[in-house]
Amino acid sequence: MNVVSKTSAFPATVQPGLPHLGDVPNGWCREPIGKHLKEIRRPVSMTDAEVFQLVTAKRARGGIVPRERLMGREISVKSQFWIKEGDFLISKRQIVHGACGLVPRELDGAIVSNEYGVLRACPSIEPRFLSYLSNSIYFQQTCFHSAIGVHIEKMIFKLDKWLKWKFDLPPLPEQKKIAEILSTWDSAIETTEKLLANAEVQKRALMQQLLTGKRRLKGSEGGKWRPFRLDELAQINPRTERTSGNNVTFLPMEAVSNSGQILARQERNVADLGSGYTVFSEGDILVAKITPCFENGKGCHATDLPTGMGVGSTEFHVLRARKRSDQRLLFHIVNSYEFRKRGEANMTGSAGQRRVPADYIKQFTLSLPEDGSVREMIGGVLDDAAMIETNLAIDVDRLKAEKLALMQQLLTGKRRVKE
């Protein structure tokens, strides 16, 4: 587990009033968390064999600097501390983002600034259990209510105040069992994430080979290839008349994923929509034009539109394949690393409002087979590779959701384990 775990859901959990606990589970104890933690201070001094330079909590892995990165540098401030594997760190400036966690083995012997509280678990609490407990809503709420300041981004965490909060804690053997169960889920998630990362690499390599002709599909080895501009394969931002029906599919930018999937389809009444939208048809390819959506891969293949037409964000470019058989290949081309990287370099406009011009898409050129049936085959092969990637991503999300639900039950005593 990373030493600094940023829980993105934390700000949403902040509610008026103080957090509270229900009944104490049978056999558990409700005690101040400070009873089970000891604050540790291991100052770095001028007499140490190595000399160091302080970094703030916003640099170098959250302010934690490995020993090998610091050899031969000069001390620039007084307050900095050694950390060891198994220490529990809490950021005094980023705690509202869930910035806390255990120090992993690879950071044993690193240093942190005084913007961190360094704690060591007493024998009465299992460090791994504490790490999982830190992801609970109650833990995060107690941290928020132990911070002072007006602006949420500038609140300062008061460690002495937080250590007085009471927590429901199971006996040590049950803590260890809970940690073992959740560690098993973490291992499954990590394994699946590695498979997903490998699938992404393999898909990118396959796309590179197929879209450059370095790899030819069986039966198409002797076919003629030539350079194609995308506007030869598709109309770019074609004019589309609105349907005369009552409802259309509405796709705002947030309705499409960074991997080219439609996350949610909204049905909207035509009468409720003004003119400030992009209109598209069944089978069109949508590509986000604005930063950072373009770089992140936002877009989709618009299919299964009930009325055959949709409207979406004005920040979409629309590609309409001249041949239906080229739709899937076009989708993969505009989601390729090369297309996105070159598009980023061709953006125009001021910072924060930079956009990919339509001319870049029109003029984007790559070598493809002249035979449309071969282009369709390439699209199908890339579909198969993308499906493997998509299924693994679904598995990762499912495992994380199941682990979260199980963790909520185990850490509140609603589900008990045998010691």
C-alpha positions in Angstrom: 0.0 0.0 0.0 1.3 3.5 -0.8 2.3 5.5 2.2 0.0 8.3 1.1 -3.4 7.1 0.2 -5.6 9.8 -1.3 -9.3 8.9 -0.8 -11.1 10.9 -3.5 -14.5 10.2 -1.9 -13.5 12.0 1.3 -14.7 15.5 0.7 -18.2 14.1 -0.2 -18.4 12.4 3.2 -18.0 15.7 5.1 -21.4 16.4 6.7 -22.5 19.1 9.2 -22.2 18.0 12.8 -19.9 15.5 14.4 -19.4 11.8 13.3 -21.0 9.3 15.6 -20.9 5.6 16.4 -23.7 3.2 16.9 -23.8 0.4 19.5 -20.5 -1.2 20.4 -20.2 -4.7 18.7 -20.1 -7.6 21.1 -16.6 -8.2 22.3 -15.2 -4.9 20.9 -13.9 -1.9 22.8 -14.7 1.8 22.3 -11.5 3.7 23.1 -9.5 6.8 22.1 -7.4 5.9 19.1 -4.5 7.6 20.8 -4.4 4.7 23.3 -3.1 2.5 20.5 -0.8 4.9 18.8 2.5 6.6 19.8 3.8 9.7 18.1 7.4 9.2 17.0 10.0 11.9 16.4 13.3 10.8 14.9 14.9 14.2 14.0 17.5 14.4 11.3 20.6 16.1 12.7 23.8 17.6 11.5 25.7 14.7 13.0 24.1 12.1 10.7 26.5 10.5 8.2 24.4 11.8 5.3 23.1 15.3 4.8 19.6 16.1 3.5 17.4 18.7 2.0 13.7 19.1 3.0 10.9 18.8 0.4 7.4 19.9 1.0 4.3 17.7 1.2 3.5 18.5 -2.5 6.7 17.1 -3.9 8.5 13.8 -4.3 5.7 11.3 -3.5 3.9 13.4 -1.0 6.9 14.7 0.8 8.5 11.3 1.5 12.0 11.1 0.1 14.0 7.9 -0.3 17.4 7.9 1.2 19.3 7.4 -2.1 17.7 10.6 -3.5 19.3 12.7 -0.8 22.9 11.7 -0.5 25.3 14.7 -0.5 22.7 17.5 -0.2 22.7 20.2 2.4 20.2 20.7 5.2 18.0 23.7 4.5 15.6 23.6 7.5 15.6 22.2 11.0 12.4 20.1 11.2 12.5 16.8 9.4 12.2 13.3 10.6 13.3 9.7 9.7 10.5 7.2 9.0 10.6 3.5 9.2 8.6 0.7 7.5 5.3 0.2 9.3 5.1 3.8 10.6 1.6 5.4 10.1 1.8 8.9 8.5 -0.9 11.6 8.6 -0.5 14.7 6.5 -1.2 17.8 8.5 -2.1 19.7 5.3 -3.7 17.2 3.0 -5.7 15.1 5.5 -9.0 16.4 4.1 -8.0 14.4 1.0 -7.4 11.3 2.9 -3.6 11.7 2.8 -2.4 9.0 5.3 -1.1 5.5 5.2 1.6 3.0 6.2 5.2 3.4 5.2 6.1 0.6 2.8 9.4 -1.3 2.9 10.9 0.6 -0.1 10.6 3.8 1.9 12.2 2.5 5.1 14.9 5.1 6.1 13.4 8.0 4.1 12.6 11.4 5.7 9.5 13.6 5.8 8.9 17.2 6.7 7.2 18.3 9.8 4.0 18.6 7.7 3.5 14.9 8.7 2.6 13.3 11.9 4.6 10.1 12.4 2.8 7.4 14.5 3.8 3.9 15.6 1.2 1.3 16.3 1.2 -0.1 19.9 1.1 -3.9 20.3 -2.7 -3.6 20.9 -3.5 -2.7 17.3 -2.6 -4.4 14.0 -0.9 -1.9 11.6 -2.6 -3.4 8.6 -6.0 -3.2 10.3 -5.2 0.5 11.1 -4.4 1.0 7.4 -7.8 -0.4 6.3 -9.5 1.5 9.1 -8.1 4.8 7.7 -10.2 4.2 4.5 -13.5 4.2 6.5 -15.9 7.2 6.4 -15.8 7.5 10.2 -12.0 7.7 10.3 -12.0 10.4 7.6 -14.7 12.4 9.3 -12.8 12.4 12.6 -9.8 13.7 10.7 -11.8 16.5 9.2 -13.3 17.5 12.5 -9.8 17.6 14.0 -8.6 20.2 11.5 -8.9 24.0 11.7 -9.1 26.6 9.1 -11.7 28.4 6.9 -10.7 27.1 3.4 -10.9 23.3 3.0 -7.7 23.2 1.0 -5.8 25.1 3.7 -7.0 23.4 6.8 -4.4 22.3 9.3 -4.7 18.9 11.0 -4.4 18.9 14.8 -3.0 15.5 15.7 -3.4 15.9 19.5 -7.1 16.6 19.0 -7.6 13.6 16.6 -5.9 11.2 19.0 -8.7 11.7 21.5 -11.4 10.5 19.1 -13.0 7.2 20.1 -13.1 4.2 17.8 -14.8 0.8 18.0 -11.9 -1.8 17.8 -12.1 -5.6 17.8 -9.8 -7.8 19.7 -6.3 -8.1 18.2 -6.8 -11.6 16.8 -9.9 -10.4 15.0 -8.1 -7.3 13.7 -5.4 -9.6 12.2 -8.1 -11.8 10.6 -9.9 -8.8 9.1 -6.5 -7.6 7.7 -5.8 -11.0 6.2 -9.2 -11.1 4.5 -8.9 -7.6 3.0 -5.3 -8.3 2.0 -6.5 -11.2 0.0 -8.9 -8.9 -1.9 -6.0 -6.4 -2.4 -3.9 -9.2 -3.9 -6.7 -10.1 -6.3 -7.2 -6.5 -7.3 -3.4 -6.0 -7.8 -3.2 -9.2 -10.0 -6.1 -8.1 -12.1 -4.7 -4.6 -12.5 -1.4 -6.1 -13.8 -3.4 -8.2 -16.3 -5.2 -5.0 -17.4 -2.0 -3.1 -17.8 -0.5 -5.9 -19.8 -3.6 -6.0 -22.0 -3.3 -2.3 -22.6 0.3 -2.6 -23.7 -0.4 -5.6 -25.9 -3.4 -3.7 -27.6 -1.2 -0.6 -28.2 1.5 -2.8 -29.7 -1.0 -4.7 -31.9 -2.5 -1.4 -33.1 0.9 -0.1 -33.9 1.7 -3.2 -36.0 -1.6 -3.4 -37.8 -1.9 0.3 -38.6 1.6 0.5 -40.0 1.5 -2.7 -42.1 4.3 -4.3 -40.1 1.8 -7.1 -39.3 -0.5 -8.3 -42.0 -3.6 -10.4 -41.3 -3.8 -13.9 -42.8 -5.1 -13.8 -46.3 -4.3 -10.1 -46.9 -0.5 -10.3 -47.2 -0.4 -9.3 -50.8 -2.9 -6.5 -50.7 -2.0 -2.9 -51.7 -1.6 -0.3 -49.0 -1.4 3.5 -49.4 -1.6 6.6 -47.3 -5.1 7.7 -46.3 -6.2 11.0 -44.9 -9.0 10.7 -42.4 -11.2 12.9 -44.4 -11.0 10.2 -47.2 -12.5 7.7 -44.8 -14.9 10.0 -43.0 -16.8 13.3 -43.1 -15.6 15.6 -40.3 -18.3 17.5 -38.5 -21.0 16.8 -41.1 -24.2 18.7 -41.0 -27.0 16.7 -39.4 -30.7 17.6 -39.4 -32.5 17.2 -36.1 -35.1 14.5 -35.9 -38.8 15.3 -36.1 -39.4 13.0 -33.1 -39.9 14.1 -29.6 -36.9 12.5 -27.9 -33.2 12.2 -28.6 -30.2 10.6 -26.9 -28.2 13.2 -25.0 -24.5 12.7 -24.4 -22.8 15.4 -22.3 -19.0 15.1 -21.9 -19.3 13.3 -18.6 -21.4 10.6 -20.2 -18.4 9.1 -22.1 -15.4 7.5 -20.6 -11.6 7.9 -21.1 -11.6 4.5 -22.9 -14.2 5.4 -25.5 -17.3 3.9 -23.8 -20.7 5.4 -23.3 -21.3 5.5 -19.5 -24.9 6.8 -19.5 -27.5 7.5 -22.1 -29.9 10.3 -21.3 -33.2 10.7 -23.1 -34.1 14.3 -23.6 -37.1 16.0 -25.2 -36.1 17.9 -28.4 -38.2 20.9 -27.3 -36.1 21.3 -24.2 -32.9 21.5 -26.1 -31.6 24.7 -27.6 -29.3 25.1 -30.6 -26.0 25.0 -28.6 -25.3 21.3 -29.0 -23.4 19.0 -31.4 -25.8 16.8 -33.4 -24.8 13.3 -34.5 -26.3 10.2 -36.0 -26.2 6.5 -35.4 -22.7 5.1 -36.0 -20.9 8.4 -35.8 -17.6 8.6 -33.9 -17.3 11.4 -31.3 -13.9 12.8 -30.2 -13.5 15.4 -27.5 -11.8 18.5 -28.8 -11.0 20.4 -25.6 -8.1 19.9 -23.1 -7.8 17.8 -21.0 -10.6 15.6 -22.3 -8.9 15.0 -25.6 -5.6 13.9 -24.0 -7.5 11.7 -21.6 -9.2 9.8 -24.5 -12.8 11.1 -24.1 -15.1 10.0 -27.0 -17.2 7.1 -28.2 -18.8 5.2 -31.0 -22.4 6.4 -31.0 -24.5 3.3 -31.4 -27.9 2.0 -30.3 -29.6 5.4 -30.5 -33.3 4.8 -30.3 -34.2 7.6 -32.7 -31.1 7.2 -34.8 -29.9 10.7 -33.7 -28.3 12.2 -30.7 -27.1 15.6 -29.4 -24.1 16.2 -27.2 -21.5 18.6 -25.9 -20.3 21.3 -28.3 -16.8 20.1 -27.3 -17.1 17.0 -29.5 -15.8 16.6 -33.1 -18.0 14.2 -35.1 -16.6 11.7 -37.7 -19.0 10.0 -40.0 -17.6 7.0 -41.9 -18.1 7.2 -45.6 -18.3 3.4 -45.5 -20.1 1.7 -42.6 -17.5 -1.0 -42.6 -14.8 1.6 -41.6 -16.6 2.7 -38.4 -14.8 0.5 -36.0 -11.4 1.0 -37.6 -12.0 4.8 -37.4 -12.9 4.4 -33.7 -9.6 2.7 -32.9 -7.6 5.1 -35.0 -8.9 8.2 -33.1 -8.3 6.4 -29.8 -4.7 5.4 -30.7 -1.7 6.8 -28.8 -0.3 8.3 -32.0 -3.5 10.2 -32.9 -3.9 11.6 -29.4 -0.2 12.5 -28.9 0.0 14.3 -32.3 -3.3 16.0 -31.6 -2.1 17.4 -28.3 0.8 19.0 -30.1 -1.5 20.5 -32.7 -3.9 22.1 -30.2 -4.7 25.8 -30.5 -6.0 28.4 -28.0 -5.1 29.7 -24.6 -4.3 27.7 -21.5 -7.2 25.8 -20.2 -9.2 26.4 -23.4 -6.9 24.6 -25.9 -8.7 22.6 -28.6 -7.9 20.2 -31.4 -8.8 21.8 -34.7 -10.9 20.0 -37.2 -8.1 20.4 -39.8 -5.8 18.2 -37.7 -8.4 15.4 -37.9 -9.0 15.9 -41.6 -5.3 15.8 -42.4 -4.2 13.0 -40.1 -2.6 10.5 -42.4 -1.7 6.8 -42.0 -1.1 3.9 -44.3 -4.0 1.5 -44.7 -5.1 -1.3 -47.1 -7.0 -0.1 -50.1 -9.3 -3.2 -49.8 -12.2 -2.1 -47.5 -12.8 -5.7 -46.4 -9.2 -5.9 -45.0 -9.7 -2.6 -43.1 -12.9 -4.0 -41.6 -10.9 -7.2 -40.6 -8.3 -5.0 -38.8 -11.1 -3.2 -37.0 -12.5 -6.5 -35.8 -9.1 -7.7 -34.5 -8.7 -4.5 -32.6 -12.3 -4.9 -31.2 -11.3 -8.3 -29.8 -8.2 -6.8 -28.1 -10.3 -4.0 -26.7 -12.9 -6.4 -25.4 -10.2 -8.2 -23.3 -9.1 -4.8 -21.9 -12.7 -3.8 -21.2 -13.6 -7.0 -19.4 -10.5 -6.8 -17.2 -11.3 -3.1 -16.3 -14.8 -4.3 -15.4 -13.3 -7.0 -13.2 -11.1 -4.4 -11.4 -14.1 -2.2 -10.7 -16.1 -5.1 -9.5 -13.4 -6.3 -7.1 -12.9 -2.9 -5.7 -16.7 -2.4 -5.1 -17.0 -5.8 -3.5 -14.0 -5.1 -1.3 -15.4 -1.7 -0.2 -18.7 -3.3 0.7 -17.0 -6.1 2.7 -14.6 -3.6 4.4 -17.6 -1.5 5.5 -19.2 -4.6 7.2 -16.0 -5.9 8.8 -14.8 -2.6 10.2 -18.2 -1.8 11.8 -18.7 -5.3 13.2 -21.8 -5.9 11.1 -20.0 -9.0 9.8 -17.9 -11.0 12.2 -15.0 -13.3 11.5 -13.8 -16.2 13.5 -10.5 -15.5 15.4 
